[in-house]
Amino acid sequence: MTILGFNELPGNRRNPDKARINIEVNSGIDWFNASVKVSFGNKTASLKQLYKAIRNKSKFVELGDGTTGLLPAEWVRSMEKFFQAGEIDAEVLKFPKSNFSEVSELFDSEVISQEAQTEIAAYGQAFSPDAPIPQVPVPEGLRTELRGYQQEGLNWLSFLDGFNFGGCLADDMGLGKTVQIIAFMLSQKERRGKATHLVVAPTSLLFNWQEELQRFAPGLSVCLHYGGNRVKSAEDLGNFDVVLTSYGTLLSDIPFLKKFTFSYVFLDESQAIKNPGSERHKAARLLHARNRIVITGTPVENNTVDLYGQLSFACPGLLGSRQYFREVYSIPIDKFGFSKRAMELQRKVKPFILRRTKKQVARELPEKTEMVIYCEMNAGQRAVYDTYEKELREYIAASTTEDLHKNPMHVLTGLTRLRQICNSPALLKEGHSGDNAVKVEVLMEQIANQSPGHKILVFSQFTGMLDLIQAKLEQQQIPFEYLSGQTRDRGARVHNFQTNDAIRVFLISLKAGGVGLNLTEADYVYIIDPWWNPAAEDQAIDRTHRIGQHRNVVAVRLICSGTIEEKIRTLQARKQQLALDLVKTDATVLQHLSKDDLLEIL
């Protein structure tokens, strides 16, 4: 049919030519690049104009000369999927190579170059469920023996590294995620030479990382990028193998941290960036690195968006745009429980998430796993601690060892006050605020993470501390039981905790519940304040670690770094007799401590 006078119609801006589409998919370095060209006669629509038309659900696309071309309806549906899954870069759509399966589903084989087809087939074979993951040697510098599943974790991280793919290490708490990452860092140094990795963790875990790196990999140089004296120059970071920083410091220092290209960025407790709209997530996405790993025991806390937030950092582009993920996965799965979409999502993310539960690896685990979480006081809490510590130190310095042993009460009171301040200055009952006490913050974060899947015992020597935790649990509407010396119906409280699945937490004072209770429903034990006598701590842990317990028990001690708590643990390790005898009762504490010992503790 010949149309006459089309261009003479008043106000007509339509292009009379039929649309032609040309698609080519080629292989780049880290991406598959799809060139999508739509032309009308000698006029071509830009990729951005095409995207604008598709986004506005318009069947017309604007061309360079001001006219508009008609898009066939079947093309609109196909191109909508292209834009949802890919990322616009100039005049090509980029698809990360980790999303190789999506590329083969979106595009017909005739438009995919032979090189790209070969690469997609190789990925499909390597990541098929039956394909073995190659074994890698344990690095020579590692000062510990890896358990079987930890070796598998090292193999998996190295396997992803071979393809430049990121991932999520999502083992249960207590299975040694930190050790696996440290082993991988050492392996990277042996294979690739000098490079700098960045570890971002909650403030409460920074000192844990520092201690474990020193313990398991003394050959790695570590920079603690935290506090007022931290370096402010990106060039200085290159002098270290590992840079440790907190999420708060990342936010404030991102202007210069983003100037440095790290080998790996590891985000510990990565649920901190689960909200894609949060400032933490945006800052993390600005970091430059060859590769990225997120580390969490709870990859999905509330809904599938949690998973999107973390994997969009570790595997950029794998799950498409936020809008695409929301429409295709989040709403169907979270709102309507659409199992087919859930299975689709599981297949897509499975190669990039490694999760083992304690139940799965129970044969390899010791019956009891013990951990220490080092807590860093905030400025207000530290100021109170320093004031009381200074007063006690000056008193001890002015006394002889003989005087101290004859009149121990002032020292004992001073030591107890320092231990109370480590919990919260509010315990002194001298008008100090209990706001933002670090141990309460760390414990509540742990309870929020662990209570959905585990029952928890919380022990403290100070009932005032249990009262503070009680108030927080009530505020967050977490059901709990409480046992102290004032509790009369002990049996009923224990029975309720053991039989009522809704009760996830049991607060227990040391004197009331350190012995004589059977609490085998719990498998996590938090010891808020160390009692210096390891036997007393073991008694508390044995409330759940006893006959009838079928799960592996995880015991966690909270220690304030740079305080009497940390110093006495160091002293215990150095003096075996002290470890056996120290503070069996408060009255005997000074019999085993000289004046120099006391000053060292302070």
Stockholm file with secondary structure:
# STOCKHOLM 1.0

chainA/1-602         MTILGFNELPGNRRNPDKARINIEVNSGIDWFNASVKVSFGNKTASLKQLYKAIRNKSKFVELGDGTTGLLPAEWVRSMEKFFQAGEIDAEVLKFPKSNFSEVSELFDSEVISQEAQTEIAAYGQAFSPDAPIPQVPVPEGLRTELRGYQQEGLNWLSFLDGFNFGGCLADDMGLGKTVQIIAFMLSQKERRGKATHLVVAPTSLLFNWQEELQRFAPGLSVCLHYGGNRVKSAEDLGNFDVVLTSYGTLLSDIPFLKKFTFSYVFLDESQAIKNPGSERHKAARLLHARNRIVITGTPVENNTVDLYGQLSFACPGLLGSRQYFREVYSIPIDKFGFSKRAMELQRKVKPFILRRTKKQVARELPEKTEMVIYCEMNAGQRAVYDTYEKELREYIAASTTEDLHKNPMHVLTGLTRLRQICNSPALLKEGHSGDNAVKVEVLMEQIANQSPGHKILVFSQFTGMLDLIQAKLEQQQIPFEYLSGQTRDRGARVHNFQTNDAIRVFLISLKAGGVGLNLTEADYVYIIDPWWNPAAEDQAIDRTHRIGQHRNVVAVRLICSGTIEEKIRTLQARKQQLALDLVKTDATVLQHLSKDDLLEIL
#=GR chainA/1-602 SS CCCCSGGGSTTCCBCCSCEEEEEEEEECSSEEEEEEEEEETTEEECHHHHHHHHHTTCSEEECTTSCEEECCHHHHHHHHHHHHHSEEETTEEEEEGGGHHHHHHHSCGGGBCHHHHHHHHHHHHHTSTTCCCCCCCCCTTCCSCCCHHHHHHHHHHHHHHHTTCCEEECCCTTSCHHHHHHHHHHHHHHHHCSCCEEEEECHHHHHHHHHHHHHHCTTSCEEECCSTTCCCCHHHHTTCSEEEEEHHHHHHHHHHHTTSEEEEEEEETGGGGCSTTSHHHHHHHHCEEEEEEEECSCSCSSSHHHHHHHHHHHSTTTTCCHHHHIIIIIIIIIITCCHHHHHHHHHHHGGGEECCCTTTTGGGSCSEEEEEEEECCCHHHHHHHHHHHHHHHHHHHTSCHHHHHHSCHHHHHHHHHHHHHHHCGGGGCSSCCCTTCHHHHHHHHHHHHHTTTCCEEEEESCHHHHHHHHHHHHHTTCCEEEECTTCSCHHHHHHHHHHCTTCCEEEEEHHHHSSSCCCTTCCEEEESSCCSCHHHHHHHHTTTSSTTCCSCEEEEEEEETTSHHHHHHHHHHHCHHHHHHTTSSGGGGGGGCCHHHHHHHC
#=GC SS_cons         CCCCSGGGSTTCCBCCSCEEEEEEEEECSSEEEEEEEEEETTEEECHHHHHHHHHTTCSEEECTTSCEEECCHHHHHHHHHHHHHSEEETTEEEEEGGGHHHHHHHSCGGGBCHHHHHHHHHHHHHTSTTCCCCCCCCCTTCCSCCCHHHHHHHHHHHHHHHTTCCEEECCCTTSCHHHHHHHHHHHHHHHHCSCCEEEEECHHHHHHHHHHHHHHCTTSCEEECCSTTCCCCHHHHTTCSEEEEEHHHHHHHHHHHTTSEEEEEEEETGGGGCSTTSHHHHHHHHCEEEEEEEECSCSCSSSHHHHHHHHHHHSTTTTCCHHHHIIIIIIIIIITCCHHHHHHHHHHHGGGEECCCTTTTGGGSCSEEEEEEEECCCHHHHHHHHHHHHHHHHHHHTSCHHHHHHSCHHHHHHHHHHHHHHHCGGGGCSSCCCTTCHHHHHHHHHHHHHTTTCCEEEEESCHHHHHHHHHHHHHTTCCEEEECTTCSCHHHHHHHHHHCTTCCEEEEEHHHHSSSCCCTTCCEEEESSCCSCHHHHHHHHTTTSSTTCCSCEEEEEEEETTSHHHHHHHHHHHCHHHHHHTTSSGGGGGGGCCHHHHHHHC
//
